[in-house]
Amino acid sequence: MDYISTRDKNNTVNSAKAIIQGIAKDGGLFVPKEFKPLDNIVSFIGMPYNELCKHILSCFFDDLKYGLDEAVSRAYDEKFIDGVVRLKDFGDVSFLELYHGVSLSFKDIALSLLPQLLQLSIVKENIKENFLILTATSGDTGKAALEGFKNLDRFKVAVFFPNDGVSFIQERQMITQEGNNTYVFRLLGNFDDAQSEVKDLFSDTEFFKELEKRELKLTSANSINIARLLPQVVYYVYTYLEALKMGRISLGDCINFCVPTGNFGNILAAYYAYKLGVPINKLIVASNENNVLTYFFKTKNYNSNRNLIKTSSPSMDILVSSNLERLLFDLTKDDELVKNKMKELKEQGYYNIDIGTDLFYADYMKQEEVERSIRFVFDKYNYIIDPHTAVAYGVYQKYLTETKDPTHTVIVSTASPYKFPKEILKAFNISTTDELDSVNKLSILSGTEIPTQILNLFKQDKTREIVVEKGKMKEKLLNTIK
Ligand SMILES: *Cc1c(COP(=O)(O)O)cnc(C)c1O
C-alpha cells in the first residue's frame, strides 16, 4: 500500500518509508492512499485479536508482510494480561478497556507494535544508521514509548516530561524506567515548553549534523506516525465483532463509539474502522475544558488562540489536535486546501472549514462534571473509571439526553484508574495521607487488585532522571547521548 501526504497528494512513499519518516517532508501527515472495505466483515467473528490484527495490518503494510505476523505476536504477548483489550458490558452501555498493557494506558497498544514495525521498515529500506526516538509527553506516551523501545538494538529512546503537569504515578513510571537505551529528562517547564522544544529539534539542521556524527537518525513516537495510528483501528473492528458475538447488537445494527480525545488520534482510528466497513452511527468526540474540538465540530471554526487549562485528564490537555488534519484530508481529498488551512492555523492560530459530515458529535466536560461522572458510574455499575474515561462517559450522557439515540454505545476507556488514584478519590471526598495510601484506598473502593506495575513503582527506590532547564534540551541531549 502506498501512502500520500495530506499536503501533497503526489508525494507518495511505501509503508516502510512512511513509518521511518514519521512526518512527510512537506510538513503533511502520511495517510493510506486508499481504504478497501474488509470483505464480508462478519466472517471474522470470533477471530482472536492477534489474528485479526495480522489480517488488517497486512492490508495496510503489505510491503512488510514477511515479518508482520511475528511482529504482532511479539508485541501482543503475555505483557497484556488477559488479552490486549477487554469489553466490559453493562447492557445499556459498554466500556472498552484498553489499558491492560505495561504502562496502563491505551498507548501501549500502538507503542508495543511501533518498534517492531520500525525494525521491519529499516531492514526493508536497508538503513545503516541507528535511531533516536525523541518524544515530549504529557504523561502516557512517555512511559509507553520507553517500554516499547527498551533494550531494542538500534534504538535509543529519549523522553521529556514537564516538571509541571504529569500525575505522580505517571512521573514515577518514567523515573524508575529500566533499560540500557532509555533516557528520561525532566524539563523545568510545562508540556507546551517540552512539546515546542522537541518540535524545533526536528527541524534543527545543526542538531541533525550532530546526530549524523553519532550515526543516528531522528524519529518520533507520537501519533503523527501512521504506524501508531493503524494498530488502533484493529480494536474498533474487534469490538464491533465482539458486540455481535455476545448478542449486544444484531447483524445490520450500527454501533457508536465515544472517545476521550486530545490529539484526535484514537478517534481517527475509529473513523478509519468505519471506512473499513464497521457500521458506525456516531463517533462521539469527548473533550475536557480544552474544548477546541467541541467548538470546531459545532461551529466549523478551529481556534487554538487560548490558554491551555490544566485538568484532571492531563493526556487530553492539548490545543492543537494534529490528527484532525488527516480527517480534513479524507473528507475533502484536497491537499491544497489542507495545506492552506494548516498554514492559517500556524500563522493566525485558527481556520474555518465545513467538513460536511454528521458522523461526529462533540461536547466537553467541566472539572466538576468529571467528578460527578466518576461517582455516577460507580453508583450505577459499581465500576471505577479514570478521569479521561469519565470525560467520555459524561459526554455520552449529554448526547443521550439530547438525542435519545438507541444505538448501543461503547465508551472507550483509555487509562487505568490506578494512574490517577488521588483524582478519583477526590470525587468521593476520601482523604489520603500519601500516594501509596491513595492506591490502597482505591483498591478497597473499587474492589480490584492493585496492578503489579503500580506496586513495583513503590518498591523501586532507585530513580533516574536528567533535569533540564528550558532552552537547554539540545545541549543536554547531545551531552548525554554519545
Ligand atoms: C493520549 C491519551 C488520550 C488522548 O488520545 P488522542 O489519541 O491523543 O486523542 C486520552 N486518554 C488517555 C489516557 C491518553 O493517554
Ligand as a Chemical Component Dictionary entry (heavy atoms), coordinates in Angstrom:
data_LIG
# 
_chem_comp.id                   LIG 
_chem_comp.type                 NON-POLYMER 
_chem_comp.pdbx_formal_charge   0 
_chem_comp.three_letter_code    LIG 
# 
loop_
_chem_comp_atom.comp_id 
_chem_comp_atom.atom_id 
_chem_comp_atom.alt_atom_id 
_chem_comp_atom.type_symbol 
_chem_comp_atom.charge 
_chem_comp_atom.model_Cartn_x 
_chem_comp_atom.model_Cartn_y 
_chem_comp_atom.model_Cartn_z 
_chem_comp_atom.pdbx_ordinal 
LIG C1 C1 C 0 -3.280 10.100 24.878 1  
LIG C2 C2 C 0 -4.495 9.895  25.709 2  
LIG C3 C3 C 0 -5.775 10.362 25.290 3  
LIG C4 C4 C 0 -5.967 11.138 24.023 4  
LIG O1 O1 O 0 -5.788 10.350 22.884 5  
LIG P1 P1 P 0 -5.599 11.017 21.451 6  
LIG O2 O2 O 0 -5.270 9.898  20.544 7  
LIG O3 O3 O 0 -4.471 11.992 21.597 8  
LIG O4 O4 O 0 -6.876 11.710 21.119 9  
LIG C5 C5 C 0 -6.871 10.060 26.098 10 
LIG N1 N1 N 0 -6.735 9.395  27.259 11 
LIG C6 C6 C 0 -5.537 8.944  27.694 12 
LIG C7 C7 C 0 -5.458 8.231  28.992 13 
LIG C8 C8 C 0 -4.372 9.177  26.941 14 
LIG O5 O5 O 0 -3.192 8.729  27.383 15 
# 
loop_
_chem_comp_bond.comp_id 
_chem_comp_bond.atom_id_1 
_chem_comp_bond.atom_id_2 
_chem_comp_bond.value_order 
_chem_comp_bond.pdbx_ordinal 
LIG C1 C2 SING 1  
LIG C2 C3 SING 2  
LIG C2 C8 DOUB 3  
LIG C3 C4 SING 4  
LIG C3 C5 DOUB 5  
LIG C4 O1 SING 6  
LIG O1 P1 SING 7  
LIG P1 O2 DOUB 8  
LIG P1 O3 SING 9  
LIG P1 O4 SING 10 
LIG C5 N1 SING 11 
LIG N1 C6 DOUB 12 
LIG C6 C7 SING 13 
LIG C6 C8 SING 14 
LIG C8 O5 SING 15 
# 
